[in-house]
Amino acid sequence: MHTDAIGRTSGRKGVLGAALVLLLATACSAGTTDSTGVSAAGLPTVRVALGVDASYAPFYLAEERGLFRKAGVDVELVKTEGGPAASQAVTAGTAQIAANADSTALPLMVNDPGLRALGVFQSSDRYLKVVLRDGITKPGQIRTMASIGGLGLYATHQYLLHNGIDPNSVKILQSSAPEMPGMLERGSIDGYVLYEPWAAKGAASGGHVTARIGDFGVRYVQWLLADQSWLKDNEDTAGKVFKAVAQADELVTSDPAAAAEATNKQVKLPVADTEKVLPEITFSARGLDGADVTSSQKIVDFLLDQKLVKKSPDLGTTLLKGWYDQYAR
């Protein structure tokens, strides 16, 4: 039995739920920062929705180093639970820009054809890992797994298929990342595919890491996304945000210790743990090209085949080839 995590989280209820969480999270600052206006310093203000893990270190470092303001924009980082919640915040209007993986954003583009991918700010085939419960020694023993939506679900399916297992024969429970190590420890699930720190926490809670996503042919890229209704009047502002992230990418690569310190200040992740996993990610900003369209089509074909989406987004419209070179260089 398969639980359709993408279908359940990308509909109107998922968007409204994400919006409520984000509104509560930002209520304390709403009186001083208008997310579509101008800050007290006279800079355009933008809310950027993102998850809470080491892969977002460039944003944390950019905030700590004042790179956004130096680029000419006042950014408020809106932390979400991860998965599709960041892009759902853009759809709901509680953020203007989101950071999400390609396989997470693509199904959301079906329900929100206004979402636009602006470019890539990082990629990896090592950061997400397969964690199995102790006692599960081979994939054929798996009966139940947990997954977040988007990239997590796509990677889970690819792992099972790579090992000759029909995903429909495995019960896949929709969950959030922080819940999964406990579920593994209780024996409620046999495994999951997830990023750090939750892979390491699972290994410390009655599990063991058995593979990285590259071992079964999965590689993700993280995009910056915006909705066209906002973007059409704010492309220069979005470009300033991306320029700061691109600069921070270079700093994360050259000084991972500083990036780990900034991550700790922003989201309280242990410095040593973050510094350990940052080399598993390639932090490099670039524009979208034909290869991105091809890889995205492969993901969409998978989603269609698994009946996780009903149609394909218009990749020629939603993936903005050339935008990065024009606005973020």
ZAMARGU-4260 file (C-alpha; in steps of 0.2 Angstrom, whole numbers, plus 5000, padded with zeros to 4 digits):
<rodrens>
0) 5000/5000/5000 | 5007/5017/4995 | 5003/5034/5003 | 5003/5048/4990 | 5014/5061/5000
5) 5015/5073/4985 | 4997/5073/4982 | 4992/5076/5000 | 5004/5090/5003 | 5003/5100/4987
10) 4984/5103/4987 | 4975/5118/4994 | 4975/5111/5012 | 4994/5109/5012 | 4996/5127/5006
15) 4984/5134/5019 | 4993/5124/5032 | 5010/5130/5027 | 5003/5148/5026 | 4996/5147/5044
20) 5013/5140/5051 | 5022/5154/5042 | 5010/5168/5047 | 5013/5162/5065 | 5031/5161/5063
25) 5033/5179/5056 | 5019/5187/5066 | 5032/5195/5078 | 5041/5204/5064 | 5026/5208/5053
30) 5024/5225/5061 | 5042/5231/5056 | 5045/5222/5040 | 5033/5223/5025 | 5038/5208/5014
35) 5033/5217/4998 | 5038/5235/5003 | 5053/5245/5009 | 5063/5243/5025 | 5068/5256/5037
40) 5084/5257/5028 | 5076/5261/5012 | 5079/5244/5004 | 5066/5232/4996 | 5061/5219/5008
45) 5059/5200/5003 | 5054/5185/5013 | 5063/5170/5008 | 5056/5153/5014 | 5068/5138/5016
50) 5071/5123/5027 | 5082/5120/5042 | 5097/5110/5039 | 5115/5112/5033 | 5111/5113/5015
55) 5104/5131/5017 | 5121/5137/5025 | 5123/5150/5011 | 5107/5159/5017 | 5112/5158/5035
60) 5130/5165/5031 | 5123/5178/5020 | 5112/5184/5034 | 5126/5184/5047 | 5138/5193/5035
65) 5125/5206/5030 | 5127/5200/5011 | 5109/5203/5007 | 5110/5221/5013 | 5126/5224/5004
70) 5118/5218/4988 | 5104/5231/4991 | 5090/5220/4998 | 5082/5217/5015 | 5079/5199/5017
75) 5069/5190/5031 | 5073/5171/5032 | 5057/5161/5035 | 5061/5144/5042 | 5049/5130/5037
80) 5048/5112/5041 | 5056/5107/5025 | 5049/5097/5010 | 5037/5107/4999 | 5033/5119/5013
85) 5045/5133/5006 | 5037/5134/4989 | 5020/5132/4996 | 5024/5148/5006 | 5027/5157/4990
90) 5010/5150/4983 | 5001/5156/4998 | 5009/5173/4997 | 5018/5172/5014 | 5035/5173/5006
95) 5041/5179/4989 | 5056/5168/4986 | 5058/5149/4991 | 5073/5137/4991 | 5068/5119/4985
100) 5074/5104/4977 | 5069/5101/4959 | 5059/5085/4963 | 5050/5094/4976 | 5046/5110/4966
105) 5041/5101/4950 | 5024/5093/4957 | 5020/5109/4965 | 5021/5118/4948 | 5007/5108/4942
110) 4995/5116/4955 | 5003/5133/4954 | 5009/5136/4936 | 5015/5153/4941 | 5030/5146/4950
115) 5046/5150/4942 | 5063/5142/4944 | 5076/5155/4943 | 5092/5145/4944 | 5103/5133/4954
120) 5112/5137/4970 | 5118/5120/4976 | 5117/5101/4971 | 5122/5084/4978 | 5121/5066/4976
125) 5128/5062/4993 | 5119/5073/5006 | 5103/5062/5007 | 5106/5045/5014 | 5096/5028/5016
130) 5094/5024/5035 | 5087/5006/5039 | 5082/5000/5056 | 5094/4988/5064 | 5089/4970/5060
135) 5085/4975/5042 | 5100/4969/5033 | 5094/4970/5015 | 5081/4980/5005 | 5070/4965/5002
140) 5065/4965/5021 | 5058/4982/5020 | 5039/4983/5023 | 5036/5001/5029 | 5046/5017/5026
145) 5043/5035/5030 | 5045/5050/5018 | 5043/5068/5017 | 5036/5074/5001 | 5045/5079/4985
150) 5063/5074/4984 | 5061/5062/4999 | 5047/5053/4991 | 5056/5053/4974 | 5072/5046/4982
155) 5062/5033/4992 | 5054/5026/4976 | 5071/5026/4966 | 5079/5017/4980 | 5066/5003/4980
160) 5066/5002/4961 | 5085/5001/4961 | 5083/4986/4972 | 5070/4977/4962 | 5056/4982/4974
165) 5039/4988/4968 | 5036/5004/4978 | 5017/4999/4979 | 5022/4984/4989 | 5029/4995/5003
170) 5019/5006/5015 | 5026/5023/5013 | 5020/5034/5027 | 5020/5053/5025 | 5029/5061/5040
175) 5041/5076/5044 | 5060/5074/5046 | 5061/5076/5065 | 5048/5062/5068 | 5057/5049/5058
180) 5072/5044/5070 | 5059/5041/5083 | 5048/5031/5072 | 5063/5020/5067 | 5068/5018/5085
185) 5050/5012/5090 | 5050/5000/5075 | 5036/5009/5067 | 5046/5010/5051 | 5060/5000/5043
190) 5069/5015/5035 | 5069/5031/5027 | 5079/5042/5015 | 5083/5059/5022 | 5096/5073/5024
195) 5106/5078/5039 | 5105/5079/5053 | 5091/5067/5053 | 5101/5053/5044 | 5114/5053/5058
200) 5100/5054/5071 | 5092/5039/5064 | 5109/5030/5064 | 5110/5034/5083 | 5092/5029/5086
205) 5092/5010/5082 | 5097/5012/5064 | 5112/5012/5051 | 5116/5021/5035 | 5117/5009/5021
210) 5118/5021/5005 | 5118/5038/4998 | 5106/5044/4985 | 5120/5044/4971 | 5122/5025/4974
215) 5105/5022/4965 | 5107/5036/4952 | 5098/5051/4961 | 5106/5068/4961 | 5096/5084/4966
220) 5098/5102/4962 | 5091/5116/4973 | 5082/5130/4965 | 5078/5147/4970 | 5059/5150/4965
225) 5047/5164/4964 | 5029/5167/4958 | 5027/5175/4942 | 5014/5187/4949 | 5028/5195/4960
230) 5043/5191/4949 | 5037/5201/4934 | 5038/5218/4944 | 5053/5213/4955 | 5066/5204/4944
235) 5080/5216/4949 | 5076/5213/4968 | 5076/5194/4965 | 5092/5196/4956 | 5100/5205/4971
240) 5094/5190/4983 | 5102/5178/4971 | 5118/5187/4969 | 5120/5187/4988 | 5117/5168/4989
245) 5130/5165/4975 | 5143/5175/4984 | 5139/5165/5000 | 5140/5149/4990 | 5158/5153/4987
250) 5161/5158/5005 | 5154/5141/5011 | 5165/5132/5000 | 5181/5141/5005 | 5177/5143/5024
255) 5165/5129/5029 | 5169/5133/5048 | 5162/5150/5046 | 5147/5143/5037 | 5144/5131/5051
260) 5145/5145/5064 | 5133/5155/5055 | 5121/5140/5054 | 5122/5137/5072 | 5118/5156/5075
265) 5103/5155/5064 | 5095/5138/5067 | 5105/5131/5082 | 5113/5116/5073 | 5129/5109/5081
270) 5144/5117/5073 | 5154/5101/5071 | 5140/5091/5063 | 5137/5105/5050 | 5155/5106/5046
275) 5156/5088/5044 | 5142/5087/5031 | 5145/5103/5021 | 5158/5094/5009 | 5144/5082/5004
280) 5136/5097/4995 | 5142/5107/4980 | 5138/5125/4983 | 5139/5133/4966 | 5126/5145/4958
285) 5122/5145/4940 | 5108/5147/4928 | 5096/5134/4921 | 5100/5126/4904 | 5094/5112/4893
290) 5101/5099/4904 | 5090/5105/4918 | 5075/5103/4907 | 5080/5086/4902 | 5083/5080/4920
295) 5067/5089/4926 | 5057/5079/4912 | 5064/5063/4919 | 5057/5067/4936 | 5040/5072/4929
300) 5039/5056/4919 | 5042/5047/4935 | 5028/5057/4944 | 5016/5054/4930 | 5020/5035/4929
305) 5017/5034/4948 | 5001/5044/4946 | 5008/5057/4959 | 5003/5071/4947 | 4990/5071/4934
310) 4999/5082/4921 | 5016/5089/4917 | 5021/5107/4921 | 5026/5117/4906 | 5045/5116/4908
315) 5048/5128/4894 | 5039/5141/4904 | 5042/5137/4923 | 5061/5134/4921 | 5068/5151/4917
320) 5083/5148/4906 | 5094/5163/4904 | 5086/5172/4919 | 5101/5170/4931 | 5114/5177/4918
325) 5103/5192/4915 | 5098/5197/4933 | 5110/5188/4945 | 5127/5189/4937
</rodrens>
